[in-house]
């Protein structure tokens, strides 16, 4: 985990400089394991995020605004009661461990001045957030543990907070050359030096240990026997001096657009990757965790939708495979008619009890006048006329089945295409409201019997994405089929322009003209947004666009399905960063 004690020192240094004396205006809890403090000082408002989850624990300023639940959890309500209006007075770190103390000056129930603490433990799956009084007595905790679960360090209201048990590791900030030499001499010579550093010094993440070894030897996995103690000592002390002097240089490692790693020092070990420097630790953490958090939240909250859609996809594909196989069998219908005709033409030669007969096939006469012969199987229990009728009935059934199977296959393919559009919408879901809209859409689209313990809710106006072009024109974009229908059939005026990626699931996009004539750049921007929020990938993506008045929804069609006959097609290559910069909501 990259959020080690050094990264915590970096974020606390930033908080100390910018928010000491700031007043808490609001307290939010957008996630079960996440608290956001809206703080205001002479420098303006800031949002301090504290994530005590097991996946991405961290603390730092954030510019990301998340949707909050309508009914705040109990922890959030308690923090609002005691911290709203309090001033951040003290920020400290527990002996280079991943534990931070945020001290707030406030007033108690009697109106007397007092101090209360938020204690943040950022230790992977053992992460926690505790609220304590001035004597460090626990008032409440995000996760409590009683004597039966943790006899070494119980965390219960009313008990005095104690630090996690100390590890048998040295504090690198308090290590001098003599102490380092003794520690280094105890390293196993065949073991990689970076692993020895992690096991010997507290608060050092593997990525920082690898960076120390890389700077000293040119490789990240160099064994101890090939390292010079003086070089390792120099680079380790360079890192500790960075922490002591608050000379942090936050950076993010990018493999293309994908964030790979981050740290409070400049990382040089990743050859071939882009190293992006940040002026603040908060911006760095936003850049690394924003997309990752969103993906994890969607997977956690949308597990029921994913299961429903996956089962529906499997069911429809299996059904289509069987129907296509039956349709192929229907191609034998013409043969059944021919067998009936042959039996009728040669009925004078047949008698009850025959099991088969061989006839000359006049329909397939060769150019040289040769007649191929056809063997026809007969039911010995039936008369020749009844056998002919049996084949005519098979022919009639195959004609009816061909029509019905073709219709059913068309319906199945349409339903499968609809399922793929919901999959695509699920990949763009950003808030619990987006997921609720998708659930409601599935419920109203005929999947109610497969959605246990769900009932339709009163629908509200969807919260859609909005963008602004360089020329100041608004662009509306839907994130799911409910929002697509809303902007296409409710918000769009007849002279607005409608965009959609060609022949692939994606968002409906509307360029709002408001009586003005869009420029070529406006059209290109709207087309790029439609291409970006679709399943299409790569360069030169085809995007259809037309006037909104030309877009119609067929009667009885699934949500989000439209037809249009008059359109133009643009080919664009979307730029994700530029599109994100244009987004207003």
LINWOWO-V840964 format. One record per residue. N is the residue number from 1. D_CENTER is the distance of its C-alpha to the mean C-alpha in whole Angstrom. Layout:
# LINWOWO-V840964
n: {N | N}
d_center: {D_CENTER | D_CENTER}
This chain:
# LINWOWO-V840964
n: {1 | 2 | 3 | 4 | 5 | 6 | 7 | 8 | 9 | 10 | 11 | 12 | 13 | 14 | 15 | 16 | 17 | 18 | 19 | 20 | 21 | 22 | 23 | 24 | 25 | 26 | 27 | 28 | 29 | 30 | 31 | 32 | 33 | 34 | 35 | 36 | 37 | 38 | 39 | 40 | 41 | 42 | 43 | 44 | 45 | 46 | 47 | 48 | 49 | 50 | 51 | 52 | 53 | 54 | 55 | 56 | 57 | 58 | 59 | 60 | 61 | 62 | 63 | 64 | 65 | 66 | 67 | 68 | 69 | 70 | 71 | 72 | 73 | 74 | 75 | 76 | 77 | 78 | 79 | 80 | 81 | 82 | 83 | 84 | 85 | 86 | 87 | 88 | 89 | 90 | 91 | 92 | 93 | 94 | 95 | 96 | 97 | 98 | 99 | 100 | 101 | 102 | 103 | 104 | 105 | 106 | 107 | 108 | 109 | 110 | 111 | 112 | 113 | 114 | 115 | 116 | 117 | 118 | 119 | 120 | 121 | 122 | 123 | 124 | 125 | 126 | 127 | 128 | 129 | 130 | 131 | 132 | 133 | 134 | 135 | 136 | 137 | 138 | 139 | 140 | 141 | 142 | 143 | 144 | 145 | 146 | 147 | 148 | 149 | 150 | 151 | 152 | 153 | 154 | 155 | 156 | 157 | 158 | 159 | 160 | 161 | 162 | 163 | 164 | 165 | 166 | 167 | 168 | 169 | 170 | 171 | 172 | 173 | 174 | 175 | 176 | 177 | 178 | 179 | 180 | 181 | 182 | 183 | 184 | 185 | 186 | 187 | 188 | 189 | 190 | 191 | 192 | 193 | 194 | 195 | 196 | 197 | 198 | 199 | 200 | 201 | 202 | 203 | 204 | 205 | 206 | 207 | 208 | 209 | 210 | 211 | 212 | 213 | 214 | 215 | 216 | 217 | 218 | 219 | 220 | 221 | 222 | 223 | 224 | 225 | 226 | 227 | 228 | 229 | 230 | 231 | 232 | 233 | 234 | 235 | 236 | 237 | 238 | 239 | 240 | 241 | 242 | 243 | 244 | 245 | 246 | 247 | 248 | 249 | 250 | 251 | 252 | 253 | 254 | 255 | 256 | 257 | 258 | 259 | 260 | 261 | 262 | 263 | 264 | 265 | 266 | 267 | 268 | 269 | 270 | 271 | 272 | 273 | 274 | 275 | 276 | 277 | 278 | 279 | 280 | 281 | 282 | 283 | 284 | 285 | 286 | 287 | 288 | 289 | 290 | 291 | 292 | 293 | 294 | 295 | 296 | 297 | 298 | 299 | 300 | 301 | 302 | 303 | 304 | 305 | 306 | 307 | 308 | 309 | 310 | 311 | 312 | 313 | 314 | 315 | 316 | 317 | 318 | 319 | 320 | 321 | 322 | 323 | 324 | 325 | 326 | 327 | 328 | 329 | 330 | 331 | 332 | 333 | 334 | 335 | 336 | 337 | 338 | 339 | 340 | 341 | 342 | 343 | 344 | 345 | 346 | 347 | 348 | 349 | 350 | 351 | 352 | 353 | 354 | 355 | 356 | 357 | 358 | 359 | 360 | 361 | 362 | 363 | 364 | 365 | 366 | 367 | 368 | 369 | 370 | 371 | 372 | 373 | 374 | 375 | 376 | 377 | 378 | 379 | 380 | 381 | 382 | 383 | 384 | 385 | 386 | 387 | 388 | 389 | 390 | 391 | 392 | 393 | 394 | 395 | 396 | 397 | 398 | 399 | 400 | 401 | 402 | 403 | 404 | 405 | 406 | 407 | 408 | 409 | 410 | 411 | 412 | 413 | 414 | 415 | 416 | 417 | 418 | 419 | 420 | 421 | 422 | 423 | 424 | 425 | 426 | 427 | 428 | 429 | 430 | 431 | 432 | 433 | 434 | 435 | 436 | 437 | 438 | 439 | 440 | 441 | 442 | 443 | 444 | 445 | 446 | 447 | 448 | 449 | 450 | 451 | 452 | 453 | 454 | 455 | 456 | 457 | 458 | 459 | 460 | 461 | 462 | 463 | 464 | 465 | 466 | 467 | 468 | 469 | 470 | 471 | 472 | 473 | 474 | 475 | 476 | 477 | 478 | 479 | 480 | 481 | 482 | 483 | 484 | 485 | 486 | 487 | 488 | 489 | 490 | 491 | 492 | 493 | 494 | 495 | 496 | 497 | 498 | 499 | 500 | 501 | 502 | 503 | 504 | 505 | 506 | 507 | 508 | 509 | 510 | 511 | 512 | 513 | 514 | 515 | 516 | 517 | 518 | 519 | 520 | 521 | 522 | 523 | 524 | 525 | 526 | 527 | 528 | 529 | 530 | 531 | 532 | 533 | 534 | 535 | 536 | 537 | 538 | 539 | 540 | 541 | 542 | 543 | 544 | 545 | 546 | 547 | 548 | 549 | 550 | 551 | 552 | 553 | 554 | 555 | 556 | 557 | 558 | 559 | 560 | 561 | 562 | 563 | 564 | 565 | 566 | 567 | 568 | 569 | 570 | 571 | 572 | 573 | 574 | 575 | 576 | 577 | 578 | 579 | 580 | 581 | 582 | 583 | 584 | 585}
d_center: {21 | 21 | 22 | 25 | 28 | 29 | 25 | 26 | 30 | 28 | 26 | 29 | 31 | 29 | 29 | 33 | 34 | 32 | 32 | 35 | 37 | 34 | 34 | 31 | 31 | 28 | 26 | 22 | 20 | 17 | 15 | 18 | 18 | 18 | 21 | 21 | 25 | 26 | 29 | 32 | 34 | 37 | 34 | 32 | 29 | 26 | 23 | 23 | 20 | 21 | 18 | 20 | 17 | 18 | 14 | 15 | 18 | 19 | 22 | 22 | 22 | 19 | 19 | 16 | 17 | 14 | 16 | 18 | 19 | 22 | 24 | 24 | 24 | 27 | 27 | 26 | 29 | 31 | 30 | 30 | 34 | 35 | 33 | 33 | 35 | 36 | 36 | 34 | 37 | 37 | 34 | 35 | 33 | 35 | 36 | 34 | 31 | 28 | 29 | 30 | 32 | 32 | 35 | 36 | 39 | 39 | 42 | 42 | 43 | 47 | 46 | 47 | 45 | 43 | 40 | 37 | 34 | 30 | 30 | 27 | 26 | 23 | 24 | 21 | 21 | 24 | 23 | 24 | 26 | 29 | 31 | 35 | 38 | 41 | 42 | 38 | 39 | 36 | 35 | 32 | 29 | 25 | 26 | 30 | 32 | 35 | 38 | 37 | 34 | 35 | 38 | 38 | 36 | 36 | 34 | 35 | 36 | 40 | 39 | 40 | 37 | 37 | 35 | 33 | 36 | 37 | 36 | 39 | 38 | 39 | 38 | 38 | 39 | 42 | 43 | 46 | 47 | 49 | 47 | 44 | 47 | 48 | 44 | 44 | 47 | 45 | 42 | 43 | 44 | 42 | 38 | 36 | 37 | 33 | 33 | 36 | 35 | 32 | 34 | 37 | 36 | 33 | 30 | 30 | 26 | 27 | 25 | 28 | 31 | 30 | 30 | 34 | 35 | 34 | 36 | 39 | 39 | 37 | 35 | 32 | 33 | 37 | 39 | 41 | 44 | 43 | 42 | 45 | 45 | 46 | 43 | 40 | 42 | 42 | 38 | 37 | 40 | 38 | 35 | 37 | 38 | 35 | 34 | 38 | 38 | 35 | 35 | 31 | 29 | 25 | 24 | 20 | 20 | 18 | 18 | 18 | 15 | 13 | 14 | 16 | 19 | 20 | 24 | 26 | 29 | 28 | 27 | 29 | 29 | 26 | 28 | 26 | 23 | 23 | 24 | 23 | 25 | 24 | 27 | 25 | 23 | 21 | 20 | 19 | 17 | 15 | 15 | 14 | 12 | 10 | 7 | 7 | 8 | 5 | 2 | 6 | 7 | 5 | 7 | 10 | 10 | 10 | 12 | 15 | 13 | 12 | 15 | 17 | 16 | 16 | 20 | 21 | 20 | 22 | 25 | 25 | 25 | 28 | 30 | 30 | 31 | 34 | 35 | 35 | 37 | 39 | 40 | 41 | 44 | 45 | 46 | 49 | 50 | 52 | 54 | 55 | 57 | 59 | 59 | 61 | 63 | 64 | 65 | 67 | 69 | 70 | 71 | 74 | 74 | 71 | 72 | 71 | 70 | 68 | 65 | 65 | 66 | 66 | 67 | 67 | 64 | 66 | 62 | 62 | 65 | 65 | 67 | 70 | 70 | 69 | 67 | 64 | 65 | 62 | 62 | 61 | 60 | 62 | 62 | 66 | 66 | 66 | 68 | 67 | 67 | 64 | 63 | 62 | 61 | 58 | 57 | 57 | 55 | 52 | 52 | 52 | 49 | 47 | 48 | 46 | 43 | 42 | 42 | 40 | 38 | 37 | 36 | 34 | 32 | 31 | 30 | 28 | 27 | 26 | 24 | 22 | 21 | 20 | 18 | 16 | 16 | 14 | 11 | 11 | 11 | 8 | 6 | 7 | 8 | 8 | 11 | 13 | 15 | 12 | 12 | 16 | 16 | 15 | 17 | 20 | 20 | 19 | 22 | 24 | 24 | 26 | 23 | 25 | 27 | 24 | 22 | 24 | 25 | 23 | 25 | 25 | 25 | 27 | 24 | 24 | 24 | 20 | 19 | 18 | 17 | 20 | 21 | 25 | 26 | 29 | 32 | 30 | 29 | 26 | 24 | 22 | 18 | 17 | 13 | 14 | 18 | 19 | 19 | 20 | 23 | 23 | 24 | 25 | 28 | 28 | 28 | 29 | 33 | 35 | 35 | 31 | 29 | 27 | 24 | 22 | 21 | 24 | 24 | 20 | 17 | 16 | 17 | 20 | 21 | 25 | 27 | 29 | 32 | 34 | 38 | 37 | 37 | 34 | 34 | 33 | 30 | 29 | 29 | 27 | 24 | 24 | 23 | 21 | 19 | 19 | 18 | 15 | 14 | 15 | 14 | 17 | 17 | 20 | 23 | 25 | 23 | 25 | 24 | 27 | 28 | 31 | 32 | 31 | 34 | 34 | 30 | 31 | 30 | 32 | 33 | 31 | 28 | 25 | 23 | 22 | 24 | 27 | 30 | 31 | 34 | 35 | 33 | 32 | 30 | 28 | 27 | 25 | 22 | 20 | 19 | 16 | 18 | 20 | 18 | 16 | 20 | 21 | 19 | 21 | 19}
